[in-house]
Amino acid sequence: MLFHTIEFAIFLPIVWLAYWATFRSPRVRTCILLLASWTFYAAWDVRFLSLLVGSTALDYFCGVALGSTDDPVRRRRLAALSVAGNLGLLGTFKYYDFFASSFAAMLARVGLDVAPWTLEVLLPVGISFYTFQTLGTTLDVYRRRVQPEPDPILYAAYVAFFPQLVAGPIERAERLLPQLRSPRPFAWRDQLDGLLIFAVGLAQKVVIADRLAPLVDQTFAARPGELVAADVLIGSWAFAFQIFGDFSGYTDMAIGSAMLFGVRLTDNFRGPYLAANPQEFWRRWHVSLSSWLRDHLYVPLGGGRGSKWLTARNLLLTMVLGGLWHGAAWTFVLWGAAHGLWLLLHRALVGVLARVGGMGAAWRWPLRILGVAVTFQLVCFTWILFRAEDLAAASLQFGALGNPGFGPDQWAKLQWLFRFAWLGVVIQGVQYRWPEQLRGGAARGVLVVLAVYAISRSLADGAFADDRPFIYFQF
């Protein structure tokens, strides 16, 4: 991890004190945030700080140059430079070995034994997040949606802002830059709400994600013949709540940390497992990535403006590339493709139902409950692809679905799942009912109770001793 829990508990107050002690000088505060963010990233591996600085410098230059010219040829070249630089960075460190090994395996199938030349370099933490943030900003400047930021220090602080640097949310320039340029004045309500949201996020991590992790690890480490269908179902449900608690927990910790500095980040989760269809799920899960892919990939490809076949191509390609964004493995490619096909099927069914006619208001809630149940289960099936180490491991899991059986071992696993997953259900209910963080007094009251309960239980169970890294740090 970048920082362990205790180390971060020391780092954050030091930065907080330095930041608010210089409230009369916004420039100094910006410099403090930048130095703190670079220190935070360098704590993982100082060598890779140069990649973060290089990506920042490239897109700062491209953005400023775009703002100073109206020449369409020069503008296209500058945008292409940003795309090539950022995707080249991702391709080198994240995808080169994957494609080289896959190409060698393909040649081996036709009788050509070629040893792939691989780099075998460590994947820089958070590289997918900060390259997408800087690239998205340059593309927005190219399309004249935002103005380029002329201040290099402020732009660097925007890219490296440590609460959301390594696992998002992927912020937009028009949302985060103005907050860093003109910081909010100190307010005790921001501080208390930030600590509350941070505590709820920490609770999701240590009470839900880390407590369910051993059950998930056991399921996906099983060998052929050791699983029945109930094991796979319970394991996939456990992973669904593990990854929610882990990623949503990190997001809430990022949002809470940012609020301590007077900054409001994007809500990245809005009760995703309460979605009644795949389209709604992707409006509620990893919202910042979904909107990035929509605006910078799906819409430029043509979106839904062409024929049905072109729309299907655009949607499927967007989801496949979204899956590949998560990791250099065929399991992630198939995970994205599965979601793409599911979205296409949903579109077709919506069209059929629209022609047939509605079923009446009396069926609204029963149909929604059914939709939520079906959507959750299908999402869990796709999580098997996401969690499996490789295609062989995924095949083992899906193959075990044909083995009936339910005994004391499965019952114990189900009890363990319910023991921790219920907290995730309640938190998603809060997200769903109050989409904006802490906008209402009722939401604040519920979160206070959850935070106090979860943290006290974590301390009692010794949950903090199991300091597992966040899942999305690997992306």
DOVEX-850364 format. One record per residue (C-alpha): x, z, y; residue in one letter. Coordinates in steps of 0.1 Angstrom, whole numbers, padded with zeros to 4 digits, always signed. Layout:
% residues N
XZYA
...
This chain:
% residues 475
+0000+0000+0000M
+0010-0004+0036L
+0005+0033+0043F
-0007+0060+0019H
-0035+0082+0030T
-0013+0110+0043I
+0011+0085+0061E
-0018+0068+0078F
-0033+0102+0088A
-0001+0108+0107I
+0003+0072+0121F
-0032+0069+0135L
-0032+0100+0158P
+0003+0092+0172I
-0009+0057+0182V
-0042+0071+0195W
-0024+0097+0217L
+0000+0071+0231A
-0028+0046+0238Y
-0051+0070+0257W
-0022+0086+0275A
-0015+0053+0292T
-0052+0046+0302F
-0042+0037+0338R
-0021+0008+0326S
-0039-0018+0305P
-0006-0037+0301R
+0012-0008+0286V
-0017-0001+0263R
-0016-0036+0250T
+0021-0033+0243C
+0015+0000+0225I
-0011-0017+0203L
+0012-0046+0196L
+0042-0024+0187L
+0020-0002+0165A
+0005-0032+0147S
+0039-0047+0140W
+0052-0013+0128T
+0021-0010+0106F
+0028-0044+0090Y
+0066-0039+0087A
+0060-0007+0068A
+0050-0029+0038W
+0080-0053+0040D
+0098-0058+0073V
+0110-0093+0061R
+0075-0107+0062F
+0069-0095+0098L
+0086-0128+0108S
+0058-0148+0092L
+0032-0129+0112L
+0052-0134+0144V
+0058-0171+0136G
+0021-0178+0129S
+0013-0160+0162T
+0038-0180+0182A
+0027-0214+0166L
-0010-0209+0175D
-0002-0194+0209Y
+0018-0225+0218F
-0008-0249+0204C
-0036-0231+0222G
-0019-0231+0256V
-0008-0268+0251A
-0044-0277+0243L
-0056-0260+0274G
-0033-0281+0296S
-0042-0316+0284T
-0072-0338+0281D
-0054-0365+0262D
-0074-0369+0229P
-0044-0381+0209V
-0022-0352+0220R
-0051-0327+0214R
-0055-0340+0178R
-0018-0337+0172R
-0017-0302+0185L
-0047-0292+0163A
-0030-0310+0133A
+0002-0290+0140L
-0017-0257+0138S
-0035-0267+0106V
-0003-0280+0090A
+0017-0249+0100G
-0009-0223+0089N
-0019-0241+0057L
+0018-0248+0050G
+0025-0211+0052L
-0004-0203+0029L
+0006-0232+0005G
+0042-0220+0003T
+0036-0184-0003F
+0002-0183-0021K
-0004-0216-0038Y
+0028-0235-0045Y
+0036-0217-0078D
+0000-0220-0090F
-0002-0258-0084F
+0033-0264-0098A
+0025-0244-0130S
-0009-0261-0133S
+0007-0296-0129F
+0033-0288-0156A
+0006-0275-0179A
-0013-0308-0174M
+0017-0329-0182L
+0023-0308-0214A
-0011-0317-0226R
-0001-0354-0227V
+0032-0347-0243G
+0055-0344-0213L
+0073-0311-0214D
+0084-0304-0178V
+0096-0270-0167A
+0080-0262-0133P
+0102-0253-0104W
+0086-0222-0089T
+0094-0201-0059L
+0083-0167-0074E
+0081-0151-0040V
+0061-0120-0032L
+0027-0128-0016L
+0028-0114+0020P
+0000-0089+0024V
-0029-0101+0046G
-0016-0136+0050I
-0049-0152+0043S
-0066-0131+0070F
-0043-0135+0099Y
-0036-0172+0093T
-0073-0179+0092F
-0078-0159+0124Q
-0051-0177+0143T
-0061-0211+0129L
-0097-0205+0137G
-0088-0196+0173T
-0068-0228+0178T
-0097-0249+0163L
-0121-0232+0187D
-0099-0240+0216V
-0096-0276+0204Y
-0134-0279+0203R
-0135-0263+0237R
-0156-0234+0225R
-0132-0209+0240V
-0104-0210+0266Q
-0068-0205+0255P
-0053-0171+0261E
-0023-0174+0285P
-0009-0139+0280D
+0015-0140+0249P
+0015-0102+0246I
-0023-0100+0246L
-0026-0129+0221Y
-0001-0113+0198A
-0020-0080+0199A
-0052-0099+0191Y
-0037-0114+0160V
-0019-0083+0148A
-0045-0056+0157F
-0037-0032+0129F
-0072-0018+0120P
-0082-0053+0107Q
-0049-0070+0102L
-0045-0071+0064V
-0081-0073+0051A
-0103-0083+0080G
-0129-0087+0094P
-0116-0121+0105I
-0123-0118+0142E
-0132-0145+0167R
-0113-0148+0200A
-0144-0146+0221E
-0153-0113+0206R
-0120-0094+0203L
-0098-0108+0231L
-0121-0096+0260P
-0121-0061+0245Q
-0083-0060+0244L
-0080-0076+0279R
-0105-0051+0295S
-0106-0020+0273P
-0136+0003+0273R
-0131+0036+0290P
-0126+0067+0269F
-0159+0080+0255A
-0164+0109+0232W
-0193+0092+0215R
-0170+0063+0205D
-0145+0088+0191Q
-0171+0107+0171L
-0188+0076+0158D
-0155+0060+0150G
-0145+0091+0129L
-0179+0091+0112L
-0177+0054+0102I
-0140+0059+0091F
-0151+0089+0069A
-0179+0068+0053V
-0155+0040+0046G
-0130+0064+0031L
-0158+0079+0010A
-0167+0045-0003Q
-0131+0039-0014K
-0124+0072-0031V
-0158+0082-0044V
-0172+0048-0054I
-0143+0023-0059A
-0116+0045-0072D
-0139+0065-0095R
-0153+0034-0111L
-0119+0016-0114A
-0110+0032-0148P
-0143+0020-0163L
-0137-0015-0150V
-0101-0016-0161D
-0111-0005-0196Q
-0137-0032-0199T
-0114-0060-0187F
-0085-0048-0208A
-0105-0050-0241A
-0093-0072-0269R
-0114-0096-0290P
-0140-0078-0311G
-0139-0046-0290E
-0169-0054-0267L
-0206-0057-0271V
-0230-0072-0245A
-0238-0038-0230A
-0201-0031-0224D
-0198-0064-0205V
-0229-0058-0185L
-0220-0022-0175I
-0184-0033-0168G
-0196-0061-0145S
-0221-0037-0127W
-0192-0012-0123A
-0170-0039-0108F
-0197-0050-0084A
-0199-0015-0070F
-0161-0010-0072Q
-0154-0041-0051I
-0182-0033-0027F
-0169+0003-0022G
-0133-0010-0019D
-0139-0038+0005F
-0168-0025+0025S
-0150+0008+0026G
-0119-0008+0041Y
-0141-0026+0066T
-0158+0006+0077D
-0123+0023+0080M
-0112-0007+0101A
-0143-0005+0123I
-0140+0032+0127G
-0103+0030+0135S
-0109+0003+0161A
-0137+0024+0178M
-0111+0051+0184L
-0094+0026+0207F
-0127+0015+0223G
-0129-0017+0203V
-0160-0029+0183R
-0152-0051+0153L
-0176-0074+0135T
-0199-0059+0108D
-0186-0076+0076N
-0213-0062+0052F
-0250-0060+0057R
-0264-0047+0024G
-0253-0076+0002P
-0268-0064-0031Y
-0302-0061-0015L
-0302-0099-0010A
-0330-0118-0027A
-0312-0152-0031N
-0277-0166-0029P
-0280-0179+0006Q
-0290-0144+0018E
-0262-0129-0002F
-0235-0149+0016W
-0251-0139+0049R
-0245-0103+0040R
-0212-0103+0020W
-0179-0109+0038H
-0197-0122+0068V
-0166-0130+0088S
-0152-0153+0061L
-0186-0169+0054S
-0191-0178+0091S
-0155-0190+0093W
-0160-0214+0064L
-0193-0226+0078R
-0179-0233+0113D
-0145-0247+0104H
-0151-0264+0070L
-0187-0270+0061Y
-0199-0282+0095V
-0169-0304+0102P
-0174-0320+0068L
-0209-0330+0079G
-0228-0299+0069G
-0264-0308+0060G
-0266-0338+0083R
-0261-0365+0057G
-0278-0374+0025S
-0286-0348-0002K
-0256-0359-0021W
-0233-0355+0009L
-0248-0321+0017T
-0242-0311-0019A
-0206-0323-0018R
-0200-0304+0015N
-0215-0272+0002L
-0197-0273-0032L
-0163-0282-0016L
-0167-0253+0009T
-0174-0228-0018M
-0147-0240-0041V
-0121-0238-0013L
-0136-0204-0004G
-0129-0193-0039G
-0094-0206-0038L
-0088-0187-0006W
-0092-0155-0025H
-0064-0163-0050G
-0042-0189-0067A
-0060-0190-0100A
-0085-0211-0118W
-0108-0181-0122T
-0112-0180-0084F
-0119-0218-0083V
-0146-0214-0109L
-0160-0184-0091W
-0164-0204-0059G
-0178-0234-0079A
-0203-0211-0096A
-0216-0198-0062H
-0217-0234-0049G
-0238-0246-0078L
-0260-0216-0075W
-0266-0223-0038L
-0275-0259-0046L
-0299-0248-0073L
-0315-0224-0048H
-0319-0251-0022R
-0337-0273-0048A
-0360-0246-0059L
-0369-0237-0023V
-0378-0274-0017G
-0400-0274-0048V
-0418-0242-0039L
-0424-0255-0003A
-0441-0285-0017R
-0462-0265-0042V
-0472-0239-0016G
-0467-0202-0013G
-0481-0176-0037M
-0498-0155-0011G
-0489-0123+0008A
-0498-0101-0021A
-0468-0114-0041W
-0443-0110-0013R
-0428-0077-0023W
-0429-0082-0061P
-0412-0115-0057L
-0386-0100-0034R
-0378-0072-0058I
-0375-0098-0086L
-0353-0119-0064G
-0330-0090-0056V
-0327-0081-0093A
-0320-0117-0104V
-0295-0122-0075T
-0276-0090-0083F
-0273-0099-0119Q
-0261-0135-0112L
-0236-0121-0087V
-0223-0097-0114C
-0219-0126-0138F
-0197-0144-0112T
-0178-0112-0106W
-0165-0115-0142I
-0147-0147-0132L
-0134-0129-0101F
-0120-0099-0119R
-0107-0115-0151A
-0069-0120-0153E
-0073-0156-0165D
-0098-0180-0181L
-0091-0166-0216A
-0100-0131-0204A
-0132-0144-0187A
-0141-0163-0219S
-0138-0131-0239L
-0162-0113-0216Q
-0188-0140-0216F
-0184-0144-0254G
-0191-0107-0259A
-0225-0112-0242L
-0237-0126-0276G
-0229-0093-0294N
-0258-0069-0294P
-0254-0032-0296G
-0258+0001-0277F
-0245+0034-0287G
-0231+0067-0274P
-0200+0050-0259D
-0222+0026-0239Q
-0245+0054-0228W
-0215+0075-0215A
-0203+0045-0195K
-0238+0040-0181L
-0239+0076-0170Q
-0205+0073-0154W
-0217+0042-0135L
-0248+0059-0122F
-0228+0090-0112R
-0210+0070-0085F
-0229+0038-0079A
-0260+0055-0063W
-0239+0062-0032L
-0232+0025-0028G
-0269+0018-0031V
-0277+0043-0003V
-0249+0029+0020I
-0262-0006+0015Q
-0297+0006+0024G
-0283+0019+0057V
-0265-0014+0063Q
-0296-0034+0055Y
-0320-0012+0076R
-0296-0008+0106W
-0274-0040+0107P
-0255-0029+0138E
-0232+0000+0132Q
-0248+0033+0144L
-0273+0017+0168R
-0300+0043+0159G
-0301+0080+0156G
-0316+0078+0121A
-0286+0058+0108A
-0262+0082+0124R
-0279+0112+0107G
-0279+0095+0073V
-0242+0086+0076L
-0233+0122+0087V
-0249+0135+0055V
-0232+0109+0033L
-0198+0114+0049A
-0199+0152+0045V
-0211+0150+0009Y
-0187+0123-0001A
-0156+0137+0014I
-0163+0172+0001S
-0170+0159-0033R
-0138+0138-0032S
-0117+0169-0023L
-0134+0189-0051A
-0128+0162-0077D
-0092+0155-0066G
-0101+0119-0059A
-0074+0115-0032F
-0047+0119-0059A
-0056+0085-0073D
-0042+0065-0043D
-0051+0029-0055R
-0044+0000-0032P
-0073-0019-0017F
-0083-0049-0038I
-0084-0073-0009Y
-0048-0065+0001F
-0038-0090-0026Q
-0055-0118-0007F
